[in-house]
Amino acid sequence: WETAAAVVARFFPGASDVFLATGRNYPDALAGGAYAGRDRRPLLLTKGGGLTLPTRGQLVRLDPARTWILGGPAAVSDAIVNELWWLLATK
């Protein structure tokens, strides 16, 4: 989580789209990473209980117009999606 956020902080001064995947199981992030890299869009990671502080910080900083959730609710829960929505809607 911290490494992904550090990479985004270093290489993305801004972004209109962000990809979000779980960092607990790699297939979604691995597949999404290729697509994100091709389109030069950042990929951030989350964990089961919610958004990590580094991920939250980068989402607030970037204030993306779209956040692409990689994987279904078993990978990125509805609670995390709701947390993401409130984070970006109330900033």
Secondary structure per residue as TSV (DSSP state, phi and psi in degrees):
chain	resnum	aa	ss	phi	psi
A	1	W	-	360.0	-47.5
A	2	E	H	-67.2	-40.0
A	3	T	H	-65.9	-43.9
A	4	A	H	-60.6	-43.2
A	5	A	H	-65.1	-38.3
A	6	A	H	-66.3	-39.6
A	7	V	H	-63.9	-44.5
A	8	V	H	-62.7	-42.9
A	9	A	H	-61.1	-38.0
A	10	R	H	-76.6	-40.5
A	11	F	H	-108.1	-4.7
A	12	F	-	-128.2	92.6
A	13	P	S	-67.8	-20.3
A	14	G	-	-164.1	162.2
A	15	A	-	-165.8	135.8
A	16	S	S	-87.1	-24.2
A	17	D	E	-123.8	143.1
A	18	V	E	-135.6	141.0
A	19	F	E	-98.7	142.4
A	20	L	E	-130.6	125.2
A	21	A	E	-136.7	163.3
A	22	T	E	-73.5	144.6
A	23	G	S	-98.5	2.8
A	24	R	S	-88.7	-20.2
A	25	N	S	-145.2	127.1
A	26	Y	H	-82.5	-19.8
A	27	P	H	-57.5	-43.4
A	28	D	H	-65.2	-44.2
A	29	A	H	-67.6	-37.2
A	30	L	H	-65.9	-48.2
A	31	A	H	-67.0	-43.2
A	32	G	H	-68.2	-30.1
A	33	G	H	-62.3	-37.9
A	34	A	H	-65.2	-44.0
A	35	Y	H	-66.6	-44.3
A	36	A	H	-62.0	-42.6
A	37	G	H	-64.4	-41.2
A	38	R	H	-60.3	-40.5
A	39	D	H	-95.6	4.7
A	40	R	T	55.1	52.2
A	41	R	-	-120.3	145.5
A	42	P	-	-73.7	150.6
A	43	L	E	-122.0	120.4
A	44	L	E	-111.3	156.7
A	45	L	E	-116.4	151.2
A	46	T	E	-131.0	170.5
A	47	K	B	-125.6	175.3
A	48	G	T	-53.8	-40.6
A	49	G	T	-81.0	-18.3
A	50	G	B	157.8	-174.7
A	51	L	-	-72.3	136.2
A	52	T	-	-76.1	160.5
A	53	L	H	-60.0	-43.6
A	54	P	H	-62.2	-39.5
A	55	T	H	-66.2	-44.8
A	56	R	H	-58.0	-44.7
A	57	G	H	-60.2	-42.7
A	58	Q	H	-70.7	-35.7
A	59	L	H	-64.1	-42.2
A	60	V	H	-65.3	-43.7
A	61	R	H	-63.3	-45.0
A	62	L	H	-76.0	-33.1
A	63	D	-	46.2	60.7
A	64	P	-	-68.4	149.6
A	65	A	S	-73.5	-33.0
A	66	R	E	-135.3	139.2
A	67	T	E	-122.2	119.6
A	68	W	E	-92.3	117.9
A	69	I	E	-88.3	121.9
A	70	L	-	-97.5	120.4
A	71	G	S	99.2	165.1
A	72	G	-	-87.4	-170.2
A	73	P	T	-65.0	-18.4
A	74	A	T	-72.2	-26.3
A	75	A	T	-91.8	-50.8
A	76	V	S	-123.8	104.9
A	77	S	-	-67.0	161.2
A	78	D	H	-59.8	-32.6
A	79	A	H	-62.6	-39.7
A	80	I	H	-69.0	-40.6
A	81	V	H	-61.3	-43.0
A	82	N	H	-64.4	-41.3
A	83	E	H	-60.8	-43.1
A	84	L	H	-60.8	-46.4
A	85	W	H	-59.8	-48.2
A	86	W	H	-64.3	-39.6
A	87	L	H	-58.4	-46.3
A	88	L	H	-83.6	-27.9
A	89	A	H	-77.8	-25.9
A	90	T	-	-106.2	8.9
A	91	K	-	-83.5	360.0
